[in-house]
Amino acid sequence: MKKQMIAVVGLACMTALVACNNDEGKTNGTPVAVVAGQEITESEFVDTLKERYGAQTLEIMIQEMILDNAIETVGVTDEEVEEELNTLRTELRAEDNDALLNTLETQFNLSFETVDDFIDEYLRPHLVVQKLATEGVEVTEEEKLAFYEENEEQFPERIRASHILVEDEGTANEVLEKLEAGEDFAELAIEYSTDPGSGARGGDLDFFGRGQMVPPFEEAAFALEIDEISEPVESDYGFHIIKLTDRQDSYQDYADQIEQTLIAQRSKSREAVMAELLEETNVEIKDSRYADLFKTEE
């Protein structure tokens, strides 16, 4: 995902470059900097950008236009866009669209004014490439089961749990009483938990295996049934109240993940998809400096 996001940044940069280039005839003598009395003019600046980054920028611009055209012919539904958006929010642990935009900016240095901008500039083109890459790829139940049996060590028992961490046993018992009275676990985690990471997510710790948590916590968590809540568990961090929310310990639990793994192994690369789209598209390079842009060695 990071590579594709970097490409989005590239698209933003080249838009600025094109703007400079379009205005070059009007402002080519305008200085953009003066160093010790010596000017760097806008035309010199743009020429240097073209010389150093022109080929890469032009290639990305052409690819963007090809993908825009492909969006018109490759069916990507609003439901598929929303599903991908939900997946991304989950992966980045963003509670809503505003949190997602904030994460994209702080973690990936990508700034979008609205989620619709993000969908148009990144998500929908990504889904088009994904659809073309997986076109015709099929995975049978027998193939999935064979992969599981051959790689069973890759699929150990894992559980997903939430917890509320507090400093003392008295507070832990107070929280437990509220849970037994029917109050919501996630809301109480947000209110009480001193774990800054999971507390804001309603206590969710995602999936983890054995050996990843401190022993008292691990022993109590793995002993729970799904939706069961533990008594207060003491560790070096304080007192935990743990709720088991999911468990993976069989082929059926991993079947979807295995299917996605096999599909990914058999899919075309993004480069292969773009090469096929380019071959199907009439592209004329008018600037002689980039005449060999898409030529391949025989």
C-alpha positions as CSV (number, residue, x, y, z in Angstrom):
1,M,0.0,0.0,0.0
2,K,2.8,2.4,0.8
3,K,4.2,2.1,-2.7
4,Q,0.9,3.0,-4.2
5,M,0.5,5.9,-1.9
6,I,3.9,7.2,-2.9
7,A,2.6,7.1,-6.4
8,V,-0.2,9.4,-5.4
9,V,2.3,11.9,-4.0
10,G,4.1,11.7,-7.3
11,L,0.9,12.6,-9.1
12,A,0.5,15.7,-6.9
13,C,4.1,16.8,-7.6
14,M,3.7,16.4,-11.3
15,T,0.5,18.4,-11.3
16,A,2.6,21.3,-9.9
17,L,5.3,20.7,-12.5
18,V,2.7,20.8,-15.4
19,A,1.3,24.1,-14.0
20,C,4.8,25.6,-14.0
21,N,5.4,24.3,-17.5
22,N,2.1,25.7,-18.8
23,D,2.9,29.2,-17.5
24,E,6.5,29.1,-18.7
25,G,5.9,31.2,-21.8
26,K,4.5,34.0,-19.6
27,T,6.9,33.9,-16.7
28,N,10.0,32.2,-17.9
29,G,12.1,35.1,-16.8
30,T,10.6,35.4,-13.3
31,P,13.1,34.5,-10.6
32,V,12.2,31.8,-8.1
33,A,15.3,32.4,-6.0
34,V,18.2,34.8,-5.8
35,V,21.5,33.3,-4.6
36,A,24.3,35.8,-3.8
37,G,22.8,38.2,-6.4
38,Q,22.4,35.5,-9.0
39,E,18.9,34.6,-10.2
40,I,17.4,31.2,-10.8
41,T,14.6,31.8,-13.2
42,E,11.4,29.9,-13.5
43,S,12.3,28.6,-16.9
44,E,15.7,27.3,-15.6
45,F,13.9,25.7,-12.7
46,V,11.3,24.0,-14.9
47,D,14.0,22.8,-17.4
48,T,16.0,21.3,-14.5
49,L,12.9,19.5,-13.2
50,K,12.2,18.2,-16.7
51,E,15.8,17.0,-17.1
52,R,16.0,15.2,-13.8
53,Y,12.4,14.0,-13.3
54,G,10.6,14.5,-16.6
55,A,10.6,10.9,-17.8
56,Q,9.4,9.5,-14.5
57,T,6.8,12.3,-14.1
58,L,5.5,11.9,-17.7
59,E,5.2,8.1,-17.3
60,I,3.1,8.5,-14.1
61,M,0.9,11.1,-15.7
62,I,0.3,8.8,-18.7
63,Q,-0.5,5.9,-16.3
64,E,-2.9,8.1,-14.4
65,M,-4.8,8.9,-17.6
66,I,-4.9,5.3,-18.7
67,L,-6.3,4.3,-15.3
68,D,-8.9,7.1,-15.6
69,N,-10.0,5.6,-18.9
70,A,-10.0,2.0,-17.4
71,I,-12.3,3.1,-14.6
72,E,-14.9,3.8,-17.3
73,T,-14.7,0.2,-18.6
74,V,-13.8,-1.9,-15.5
75,G,-16.8,-2.2,-13.3
76,V,-16.1,-1.0,-9.7
77,T,-19.2,-0.7,-7.7
78,D,-19.9,1.7,-4.8
79,E,-20.3,-1.3,-2.6
80,E,-16.8,-2.5,-3.5
81,V,-15.4,1.0,-2.8
82,E,-17.1,1.1,0.6
83,E,-15.8,-2.4,1.4
84,E,-12.3,-1.4,0.6
85,L,-12.7,1.7,2.6
86,N,-13.9,-0.3,5.6
87,T,-10.9,-2.6,5.3
88,L,-8.5,0.3,5.1
89,R,-10.1,1.9,8.2
90,T,-9.7,-1.4,10.1
91,E,-6.1,-1.9,9.0
92,L,-5.1,1.7,10.0
93,R,-7.4,1.5,13.1
94,A,-9.3,4.6,12.1
95,E,-12.7,4.9,13.7
96,D,-14.2,7.1,11.0
97,N,-13.4,8.9,7.8
98,D,-11.9,11.9,9.6
99,A,-9.6,9.7,11.5
100,L,-8.6,7.9,8.3
101,L,-7.7,11.2,6.6
102,N,-5.7,12.2,9.6
103,T,-3.8,8.9,9.6
104,L,-3.1,9.2,5.9
105,E,-1.6,12.6,6.5
106,T,0.4,11.9,9.6
107,Q,1.7,8.4,8.7
108,F,2.0,8.7,4.9
109,N,2.3,12.4,4.4
110,L,-0.8,12.3,2.1
111,S,-3.3,15.2,2.4
112,F,-6.9,14.9,1.1
113,E,-9.6,17.4,1.8
114,T,-12.3,14.8,1.7
115,V,-12.7,11.1,1.6
116,D,-14.3,11.5,-1.8
117,D,-11.0,13.0,-3.0
118,F,-9.1,10.0,-1.6
119,I,-11.5,7.6,-3.3
120,D,-11.2,9.3,-6.7
121,E,-7.4,9.8,-6.6
122,Y,-6.3,6.6,-4.9
123,L,-8.9,4.0,-4.0
124,R,-10.9,3.6,-7.2
125,P,-7.8,3.4,-9.4
126,H,-6.3,0.9,-6.9
127,L,-9.5,-1.3,-7.2
128,V,-9.3,-1.2,-11.0
129,V,-5.7,-2.5,-11.0
130,Q,-6.7,-5.1,-8.4
131,K,-9.6,-6.3,-10.5
132,L,-7.5,-6.5,-13.7
133,A,-4.7,-8.3,-11.7
134,T,-7.0,-11.0,-10.4
135,E,-9.1,-11.4,-13.5
136,G,-9.5,-15.1,-14.3
137,V,-7.8,-16.2,-11.1
138,E,-9.6,-19.1,-9.3
139,V,-8.8,-21.0,-6.1
140,T,-10.5,-24.3,-5.3
141,E,-11.3,-25.6,-1.8
142,E,-8.9,-28.5,-2.4
143,E,-6.1,-26.1,-3.2
144,K,-6.8,-24.1,0.0
145,L,-6.9,-27.2,2.2
146,A,-3.7,-28.5,0.6
147,F,-1.9,-25.2,1.3
148,Y,-3.1,-25.3,4.9
149,E,-1.8,-28.8,5.4
150,E,1.5,-28.0,3.8
151,N,2.0,-24.9,5.9
152,E,0.2,-25.7,9.1
153,E,3.0,-24.1,11.2
154,Q,2.0,-20.7,9.7
155,F,-1.4,-21.0,11.2
156,P,-1.0,-21.3,15.0
157,E,-3.8,-20.8,17.5
158,R,-4.5,-17.1,17.8
159,I,-7.1,-15.2,19.8
160,R,-8.5,-11.7,19.6
161,A,-9.3,-10.0,22.9
162,S,-10.1,-6.7,24.4
163,H,-9.1,-5.5,27.8
164,I,-9.6,-2.7,30.3
165,L,-6.4,-1.9,32.2
166,V,-6.7,-0.1,35.6
167,E,-4.2,0.7,38.3
168,D,-5.8,-1.0,41.3
169,E,-8.0,-3.9,42.2
170,G,-10.7,-1.7,43.6
171,T,-11.2,0.0,40.3
172,A,-11.1,-3.3,38.5
173,N,-13.9,-4.6,40.7
174,E,-15.9,-1.5,40.1
175,V,-15.6,-1.9,36.3
176,L,-16.5,-5.6,36.6
177,E,-19.6,-4.8,38.5
178,K,-20.7,-2.4,35.8
179,L,-20.1,-5.1,33.2
180,E,-22.1,-7.6,35.1
181,A,-24.9,-5.0,35.3
182,G,-24.9,-4.9,31.5
183,E,-22.8,-1.8,30.6
184,D,-20.9,-1.9,27.4
185,F,-17.3,-3.2,27.5
186,A,-16.0,-0.9,24.8
187,E,-17.5,2.2,26.4
188,L,-16.1,1.3,29.8
189,A,-12.6,0.7,28.2
190,I,-12.7,4.2,26.7
191,E,-13.7,5.6,30.1
192,Y,-11.5,3.6,32.4
193,S,-8.6,2.0,30.6
194,T,-5.1,3.4,31.2
195,D,-3.7,1.6,28.1
196,P,-3.4,4.5,25.7
197,G,-3.2,2.2,22.6
198,S,-6.2,0.0,23.1
199,G,-8.3,2.2,25.3
200,A,-9.3,4.5,22.6
201,R,-10.3,1.5,20.5
202,G,-12.7,0.2,23.1
203,G,-10.0,-2.1,24.5
204,D,-9.4,-4.1,21.3
205,L,-6.0,-5.7,21.1
206,D,-6.5,-7.4,17.7
207,F,-5.3,-11.0,17.2
208,F,-2.2,-12.3,19.0
209,G,-0.6,-15.7,19.6
210,R,1.1,-17.3,22.5
211,G,4.2,-15.6,23.8
212,Q,3.1,-12.1,22.8
213,M,1.6,-11.1,26.0
214,V,2.8,-11.2,29.6
215,P,2.2,-14.6,31.2
216,P,-0.7,-13.8,33.6
217,F,-2.6,-12.0,30.8
218,E,-1.9,-14.8,28.3
219,E,-2.9,-17.6,30.6
220,A,-6.2,-15.9,31.5
221,A,-7.0,-14.8,27.9
222,F,-6.4,-18.2,26.3
223,A,-8.6,-19.9,28.9
224,L,-11.7,-17.8,28.1
225,E,-14.5,-18.8,25.8
226,I,-15.6,-16.3,23.1
227,D,-17.6,-13.4,24.7
228,E,-16.6,-14.5,28.2
229,I,-15.2,-11.8,30.5
230,S,-12.4,-12.6,33.0
231,E,-12.1,-11.7,36.7
232,P,-9.5,-9.0,37.3
233,V,-6.0,-10.3,36.3
234,E,-2.9,-8.7,37.9
235,S,0.3,-8.1,35.9
236,D,3.2,-5.8,36.1
237,Y,1.1,-3.2,34.3
238,G,-1.9,-3.2,36.7
239,F,-5.2,-5.1,36.7
240,H,-6.8,-6.3,33.5
241,I,-10.4,-7.3,32.8
242,I,-10.2,-9.3,29.6
243,K,-12.9,-10.2,27.1
244,L,-12.3,-12.8,24.4
245,T,-13.9,-11.8,21.1
246,D,-12.6,-14.3,18.6
247,R,-10.4,-17.4,18.2
248,Q,-8.5,-18.9,15.2
249,D,-7.4,-22.5,15.7
250,S,-8.6,-24.5,12.6
251,Y,-8.6,-24.5,8.8
252,Q,-12.0,-22.9,8.6
253,D,-10.7,-19.9,10.7
254,Y,-7.9,-19.3,8.2
255,A,-9.7,-20.3,4.9
256,D,-10.4,-16.7,3.8
257,Q,-6.8,-15.7,4.5
258,I,-5.4,-18.7,2.6
259,E,-7.6,-17.9,-0.3
260,Q,-6.3,-14.3,-0.4
261,T,-2.8,-15.5,-0.2
262,L,-3.2,-17.9,-3.1
263,I,-5.0,-15.3,-5.2
264,A,-2.1,-12.8,-4.5
265,Q,0.4,-15.4,-5.6
266,R,-1.3,-16.0,-8.9
267,S,-2.2,-12.4,-9.7
268,K,-0.5,-10.2,-12.1
269,S,1.8,-7.5,-10.7
270,R,0.7,-3.9,-11.0
271,E,3.5,-3.4,-13.5
272,A,2.1,-6.2,-15.7
273,V,-1.4,-4.7,-15.5
274,M,-0.1,-1.3,-16.5
275,A,2.0,-2.8,-19.3
276,E,-1.1,-4.5,-20.7
277,L,-3.2,-1.3,-20.5
278,L,-0.5,0.7,-22.1
279,E,-0.3,-1.8,-25.0
280,E,-4.1,-1.4,-25.5
281,T,-3.9,2.4,-25.5
282,N,-2.7,4.6,-28.3
283,V,0.0,6.8,-26.7
284,E,2.0,9.3,-28.9
285,I,5.0,10.9,-27.3
286,K,5.5,14.3,-28.9
287,D,8.6,15.4,-27.0
288,S,11.7,13.8,-28.6
289,R,13.4,13.8,-25.2
290,Y,11.0,11.1,-24.1
291,A,10.6,9.2,-27.4
292,D,12.0,6.0,-25.8
293,L,9.9,6.2,-22.7
294,F,8.0,3.0,-23.3
295,K,10.4,1.2,-25.5
296,T,11.5,-2.2,-24.3
297,E,14.6,-4.1,-25.2
298,E,14.2,-6.8,-27.8
